[in-house]
Amino acid sequence: MARTARAAARTSVWLEDRARRGGRGGGQPSGLDRDRITEVTVRLLDAEGLAKFSMRRLAAELNVTAMSVYWYVDTKDDLLELALDAVFGELALPDPEADEDWRDQLRMLTRGYRALLVRHPWVSPLAGTYLNLGPNYLAFARVVQRVIGRTGLPVHRVTGAISAVFQFVYGYGTLEGHFFARVANAGVTPDEYFQHAMSTATQTPEAAEVIQESTKIMEARGGDTVQEMMERDFQFALDLLVAGIEAMVKRTDDRTP
């Protein structure tokens, strides 16, 4: 019961763990630190996925005992939070104070976030599970807020615009990451996988009708490869969102006396 209550009360490693960011102190295993443990955690998650990750598997990769890892983190959840924030440090962030168009900066942020989700498919479920208050994520969130704030939208519309843009990127990058993970597991190219999936789906009359209509739409859209098709769809969808922000700004300006 006590353990259940403690788990329910847990908020974030960044709030509960300030006193031992570098280890418990005194007697900790040599050759280990949080950065090293987090780096190996990210590598294992990339290679084997979230479902197969365990503290025991991590310890084996580090060539230490599982108890050695617990000198630096209390729980597996703490470690996953650290890994989640670590990969946000890979993002290149524009300077929102620079003399650059907000549209270009927004495209830079969205492209980076999408690539992050594809490169690390385990980020998607963790991003929806943990309250990320790590320094890398907060730096990303701060720049996103400032870039959207430069669009001309009123302050009370900023969070809605952030949701529209970055929840779209989250969904797009998540599905794209799952697709490429399936491709890798199948041992084929993305184009081979796509063609096989399309031919398999047309074996039922109901699906064949939908696929036939989808094929016409995809041919009109263009793109010789799956990657090109995904890129064209992403760029056009982002253009729609940018145009929507511009339209809302103009509507606000038109209403201003």
C-alpha positions in Angstrom: 0.0 0.0 0.0 2.8 2.4 0.9 4.6 1.7 -2.3 1.4 2.3 -4.3 0.9 5.6 -2.6 4.5 6.6 -3.3 4.1 5.8 -6.9 0.9 7.7 -7.2 2.5 10.7 -5.5 5.5 10.7 -7.9 5.8 13.8 -10.1 9.1 14.1 -11.8 12.8 13.2 -11.3 13.5 16.8 -11.9 11.4 17.8 -8.8 12.1 14.9 -6.5 15.8 14.2 -7.1 17.7 17.5 -6.9 19.9 16.3 -4.0 21.5 13.4 -5.9 21.9 14.4 -9.5 25.5 13.1 -9.5 25.0 10.0 -7.3 24.3 9.2 -3.7 27.9 10.1 -2.7 30.3 7.8 -1.0 31.0 4.3 -2.2 29.4 4.6 -5.6 30.7 2.4 -8.4 33.7 3.7 -10.2 33.5 4.5 -13.9 29.8 5.4 -13.7 27.9 8.7 -13.6 24.4 9.8 -14.6 25.5 11.1 -18.0 27.1 7.7 -18.9 24.1 5.8 -17.7 21.7 8.0 -19.5 23.7 7.8 -22.7 23.7 4.0 -22.7 19.9 4.0 -21.8 19.2 6.1 -25.0 21.3 3.7 -27.1 19.5 0.7 -25.7 16.1 2.2 -26.3 17.0 3.1 -29.9 18.3 -0.4 -30.5 15.8 -2.6 -28.7 12.7 -0.4 -28.0 10.9 0.5 -24.8 9.2 -2.8 -24.2 12.6 -4.7 -23.9 14.3 -2.1 -21.7 15.0 -3.0 -18.1 17.4 -2.0 -15.4 18.9 -5.5 -15.5 19.5 -5.1 -19.3 21.1 -1.7 -18.8 23.4 -3.0 -16.0 24.5 -5.8 -18.3 25.3 -3.3 -21.0 27.3 -1.2 -18.5 29.0 -4.4 -17.2 27.9 -3.6 -13.6 25.3 -5.0 -11.3 21.8 -3.6 -11.3 22.3 -2.3 -7.8 25.2 -0.2 -9.1 22.8 1.7 -11.3 20.6 2.5 -8.3 23.4 4.6 -6.8 22.3 7.2 -9.5 18.6 6.7 -10.0 15.9 5.5 -7.6 13.6 3.9 -10.3 13.4 2.9 -13.9 10.9 5.8 -14.3 13.6 8.3 -13.2 16.0 6.9 -15.8 13.4 7.0 -18.6 12.8 10.7 -17.7 16.5 11.4 -17.9 16.7 9.7 -21.3 13.6 11.6 -22.6 15.1 14.9 -21.7 18.6 14.0 -23.0 17.4 13.5 -26.6 15.7 16.9 -26.6 19.2 18.2 -26.3 19.8 17.0 -29.9 17.4 19.7 -31.2 18.9 22.8 -32.9 17.0 25.8 -31.6 16.7 29.1 -33.4 17.2 32.4 -31.6 13.7 33.9 -31.2 15.4 37.3 -30.7 17.2 37.2 -34.0 16.0 39.1 -37.0 14.5 36.1 -38.8 11.0 35.4 -40.1 9.0 33.5 -37.5 7.8 31.1 -40.3 11.3 30.0 -41.0 12.0 29.5 -37.3 8.8 27.5 -36.9 9.7 25.3 -39.8 13.1 24.7 -38.2 11.5 23.7 -34.9 8.9 21.4 -36.5 11.4 19.7 -38.8 13.7 19.0 -35.8 10.9 17.7 -33.6 9.6 15.4 -36.3 13.1 14.0 -37.0 13.5 13.4 -33.2 10.3 11.4 -33.0 11.4 9.3 -36.0 14.9 8.8 -34.8 13.8 7.8 -31.3 10.3 6.1 -31.6 10.3 5.5 -27.9 10.0 9.2 -27.2 6.3 9.4 -28.3 4.9 7.2 -25.5 7.2 8.7 -22.9 6.3 12.2 -23.9 2.7 11.4 -23.1 3.6 9.7 -19.8 6.0 11.9 -18.0 5.9 15.5 -16.9 9.1 16.6 -18.6 10.7 19.4 -16.7 14.3 18.7 -17.7 16.5 21.6 -19.0 16.6 20.5 -22.6 12.8 20.2 -22.9 12.3 23.5 -21.1 14.7 25.2 -23.5 12.7 23.8 -26.4 9.4 24.8 -24.9 10.6 28.3 -24.2 11.8 28.9 -27.8 8.5 27.5 -29.2 6.5 29.9 -27.0 8.6 32.9 -28.1 8.5 32.0 -31.8 4.7 31.6 -31.7 4.5 34.7 -29.7 6.1 36.6 -32.6 3.4 35.6 -35.1 1.2 38.5 -34.0 -1.5 36.3 -32.4 -3.0 37.7 -29.2 -1.5 36.1 -26.0 -4.7 34.1 -25.3 -4.3 32.3 -28.7 -0.7 31.3 -28.3 -1.3 28.0 -26.6 -3.9 27.0 -29.1 -1.5 27.7 -32.0 1.3 25.7 -30.2 -1.2 22.8 -29.8 -2.3 22.9 -33.4 1.3 22.9 -34.8 3.1 20.6 -32.4 0.4 18.1 -31.8 0.3 17.7 -35.5 4.0 17.1 -35.6 3.8 14.7 -32.7 1.2 12.6 -34.5 2.9 12.7 -37.8 6.4 11.9 -36.4 4.9 9.1 -34.2 3.3 7.3 -37.1 6.3 7.9 -39.3 8.6 6.4 -36.6 6.3 3.4 -36.2 6.3 2.9 -40.0 10.1 2.9 -40.2 10.4 0.6 -37.2 8.1 -2.0 -39.0 10.2 -1.6 -42.1 13.4 -2.3 -40.2 11.8 -5.3 -38.5 10.7 -6.7 -41.8 14.1 -6.3 -43.3 12.9 -4.6 -46.5 13.1 -1.0 -47.9 10.3 1.5 -47.1 9.2 1.3 -50.7 9.1 -2.5 -50.8 7.1 -2.5 -47.5 4.6 0.1 -48.9 4.0 -1.8 -52.1 3.5 -5.0 -50.2 1.1 -3.4 -47.8 -0.9 -1.8 -50.7 -1.1 -5.1 -52.6 -2.2 -7.0 -49.5 -4.9 -4.5 -48.6 -6.5 -4.8 -52.0 -7.3 -8.5 -51.5 -10.6 -7.5 -49.8 -13.3 -5.7 -51.9 -14.0 -3.1 -49.2 -10.4 -2.2 -48.8 -9.7 -2.3 -52.6 -12.2 0.4 -53.2 -10.6 2.7 -50.6 -7.1 1.9 -51.8 -8.0 2.6 -55.4 -9.3 6.1 -54.4 -6.3 6.7 -52.2 -4.0 5.7 -55.1 -5.5 8.4 -57.3 -5.0 11.0 -54.6 -1.4 9.9 -54.0 -0.6 9.9 -57.7 -1.9 13.5 -57.9 0.2 14.4 -54.9 3.4 13.1 -56.5 6.6 11.6 -55.1 8.6 8.7 -56.4 9.5 7.2 -53.0 7.7 6.8 -49.7 10.1 9.3 -48.2 9.3 11.9 -50.8 5.5 11.3 -50.3 5.9 11.8 -46.6 7.9 14.9 -47.0 5.5 16.5 -49.4 2.5 15.7 -47.1 4.3 17.1 -44.1 5.4 20.3 -45.8 1.9 21.0 -47.2 0.2 20.3 -43.9 2.7 22.7 -42.2 2.0 25.3 -44.8 -1.7 24.9 -44.1 -1.1 25.5 -40.4 1.1 28.6 -41.1 -1.6 30.0 -43.4 -4.1 29.4 -40.6 -2.0 31.4 -38.1 -1.6 34.2 -40.7 -5.4 34.2 -41.3 -6.1 34.4 -37.6 -3.6 37.2 -37.1 -5.3 39.2 -40.0 -8.7 38.5 -38.5 -7.5 39.9 -35.2 -6.0 43.0 -37.0 -9.3 43.6 -38.9 -11.2 43.6 -35.7 -8.9 46.1 -34.0 -10.4 49.6 -34.0 
